[in-house]
């Protein structure tokens, strides 16, 4: 007898308390389902259901067996999950996505911190935007990621929300570079460079809405996937770029925005793992990533918790 298969049938019937609905859920006809339950009852030597023309009820032995059966099925699913990951060569690996605008030093710090915490695991990092990360997490192609909000992550687990104020990258020789800070309204008439909308549509739209709300309607919007392209547009004096805090470099200057009206909201996101070992590996990655984003990228918690003192480093891919 296929005990696992019969237990699955038993659990579904116990949840539905109706053989017709249970058969529909299981994708089978009702007579074979009834036969499986009867075979399981004979094997176990107890009656699991009281059946009548009007209702189906669990017996006392059936009620005792239900939780045990569910526990067995969870463990069986874990066995299949581990076997599948082994077949794909994914045991001992955490697959994680990172936004393309995360600077090189931040990525390096994350890798070093994870190696120190979990030297027994391999970290497979993939440069990909929020939209693609959410899709890959839902499909099981990624275990965890770092995403920009707002995004559709209702079926995923989220870590602490972190804020990263945006400033403006301007040509070093212009009047804007002479001021200690810049108001968004002061950018009027200038073109704007931002990361591609397709990578994080929610964050992209939120930034543009914030610009308009504070008196800045860009003459045009350029989407820059590569940092060098964005930097070239700013150097040429044809645009400004909104980026997190960064060090000045030849020809350009970074200035904070007065009142910090714009910020990226970032968090770790992950897919719940059935295998406890894999779940611990994902938890270790998200803890390390959150700490690195706070300590190395200067992001601050939005939950009111005090942020640790950090030394600002380039955190935008525009200058990485």
N, C-alpha and C positions, 0 to 999 in steps of 0.2 A: 504493500500500500504506500502511496505517495503521501506520507504524513504531513509534510509542509503544505502541499496543495490542499489537503483536506482541512488543515487548520485555517488556511486562508478563507476557505469557504465557510467554515464555522464562524469566524470573526465577522465576516460580512453579514451573515444571517443574524448573528447576535446583535449587530448594530442596527439592522433594518427591522428585525422582528417581522419579516414578511418575505416569503420565499420568492415571490414574483419580482419584487424590487431588488432583492439580493442577486437573483439570476441575471437581471438586467445589468447591474453593476459589474458582475463578473464576466459578462459577455457570453453567457451560456444559457441553454434551455433549462426550464425549471425541473423536469424529471431527473436529469443527471445530477443536478444539485441535491435534490432530495436523497438520491441514492448515495451520494458521497457522505452526507450527514449520517445516514443510517449505517454506512460502513464504518465511519469513525466511532459511532456509538457502540457498535459491536466490538470493535477493536479495544475500546477503553472499558467496556463492560458497564456503562452507565447511560442513562437517558439524558440528553443535553437540552432538549426542548419539549415542552408540552404543546401539542398541536391540537387545534380544533378548527372547525369550519370558519370561525370568526376571528381567531387570534393565535399568535405564536408567542410563547413565553419561555424565557430561560428557566430551567430547573435549578435547584440549589447546586448540584455538581457542575452544571453548565456555567453558572455565575462564577464558581471558583476557578474553572478552567480558563475563562475569558482573559484575565490579566496575564496568566501564564502563557497562553497562546500568543497574545500580542507581544510579550517579551521575546518569545522564541522567534517570531517573524522579524522583529527588529534586528535581532542578532544574525539571522539568516541574511537579511538585506545588507548588513555590514560585511558579511563574508563575501557576498557578490561584489560589493563596492570595492573592497580591498583587492579582490582578484582582478577586477577590471582595471584598477589603477596599476596593478603589477603588470598586467598585459600591455598597458600603454607606456610602461616605464616611468610612472609618475610617483612611485613610492619614494619617500624621502625627499620630495620636492614641493616647494610652495611656489605656485604660479601667480604672479601679481602684476597688475597694471599700474603705470604711473603716467601722469599727464606730461605731454611733450614740453611744456614750459617750465618744468622743474629743472633747476640749474644742476650742472654737472657736480659741483661740490656737495650738493644735498643728496644726490643719488649715491655718490661715493660714501658719504657718511652713513646712509641707510644700509648699504651693503656691509660696511665694516661693523656696524652695530649688530646687525643680524648674525653675522659670522661669529661675533664674540658670544652672543646669547645662545645660538644654536649651531655650533660647529658641525653637528651631525647631519644637517639638512642642506640641500642645494636650493638656492634662490634663483628662480627663473623670472627675470623682470622683463616686461614688455611695455614699450612706449606707445600709449594709446589714449585717446580721449575718453571723456566721461560716457558718452553715448555708447561707444563700442565696449567699454568696460562693463557697463550694466548688462548689455546683451550677452557678452561672453560669460559673465557670472551666472546669468539665468540659464545658459546652456551648459554650464559646467566646464567651460574652456579655461576659466580663471578661478582661483581660489579666493583672491582678495584684490583690493585695488585702492587707489587714492583718487577721489572724484571731487568735482566742483558742484556746488549746489546753487539753485535747486535742480534736482534731477528725480526721475521716476525710479525710486529704489524701494518700493513698498514691500516687496517680497524678500528683501535682503536685510542683513544686520548692519547697523551703522555705529561707528565709533564716535568719540567726542567731536563736536563741531568746533572748528578752529577758524579764526578770522585773520586775514592778511590784508591790511590797508593798501590801496593802490596809490601810487604817485604818478608823476608825469615825466617822461623822458623827452627832453627838448634840446635843440642845438645849443652848444656851449656859448656861442657868440651872441645870442639873442638877448632881448630884454628880459624874457622870462627866466633865464638862467641866473640873472643878477638878484632875483628876489629869493628870500629864505623859504617861502612857500608860495604856491600858486592857487588861485581860485579857479574853479572850473569855468566860470563865466569869462575869465581872462583868455581862454583858449578859443573864443568865438571866431568863426571863419576859417579855422585850421582843419586840415584833414586829420583823421584819427587812424592809428594802426592798432589792431587787436588780433588775438588768436582766432583761427577759423571758427565760425559758429557751429559747424557740424561736430566739432570736438566736445563742446559743452554748451548746447543751445540755451539752457536756462541761465547760466552765468553770463553768457554773451548778451542776452536780451536785458538782463538785470543791470549790467554796466551801462548800456546805451540809454536805458530808461533813467538811470541815475544822472547821467550827463545832461539829458534834457531837463530833468527836474531842477537841476542847479544852474541852468542858464547856458549850457553848452550844447549847441546843435552842430555837430561836425559837418563841414562842407562836403565831405565824402568819407567813407569808411573803407579802409584797406584791410584785408585779412592776410596775415603773415604766418605761414606755417613754420618757416625757417627764421631763426633769430637774425641771421645776416641780412635778410631782405628788409625786416623791420628797421634794423639799425641803419641800413642804407637810406631808407626814406627819411628818417629823422636827420641823418647827417646832411642830406641834400636840402634840408630846410623846407620840405614839402609837406611834412606831417609831424605829429607828436604821437607818442605811444603811452598808454596807461599800463604800468607795470608795478610789481611790488618793489620794495626798497632795494636799491642796487648801488654799487660804487660808480662814481663818475669815471668815464673813460674818454680817450682822446676824441674831441669833437662833440661830445654830448654830455649833458648833465641831468641828474635825477633830482627832482624837487618834490617834497610832499604836497599833498592837496590840503588846503586850509579846511580845518574841521573834519578831516578824514571822511568825506561823504561816500566814498566808494571802497568796497573791500570784496575780496574773493572769500567765499565760505567753502571750506574744504574739510573732508573727513575721510577716514578709512571706511571701507565697505567690504563685506565679505558674504560668502554663501555658507550657510550652516552645514557643517560636515557631520555625517553619521558616525564615522570612525573616530573614537576618542583621541587617538594619537594624531590624526590629521587635524582635528579640531584644536588640539593644543598647539600644533605647529602654526596654524592660522592665527590663533590668539597671540602667539609670540611675535609673529610678523606685525600684526596691527599695533601691538603695544610699542614695538620698536619704531615703527613708522610714525606713530603719533608723537613719540618723544623727539624724534629727529626733526619733524616739522615744527615743533615748538622751539627746540633748542638751537637748531641750525638755520631754519628758515624764518625764525622770528614770528611765527604764527601764535596767536593768543586764544585761549579758550573762550567760548561764548557762554559758558555755563556759570560764569562768575568766579571760577577758581583762579587764584593768583598765578600768573605766569612766571616761570623762572627767568632770571636775568639772562639775556642772550647777547652775543656779539653779532650784529647784523652782517650777513654775507650776501653775495649776489644770489637772489632767489628767483630771478626771472630768466627764462631761457633767452631773452633778448640780449643779455650781456654774458651769458654763461660761456 
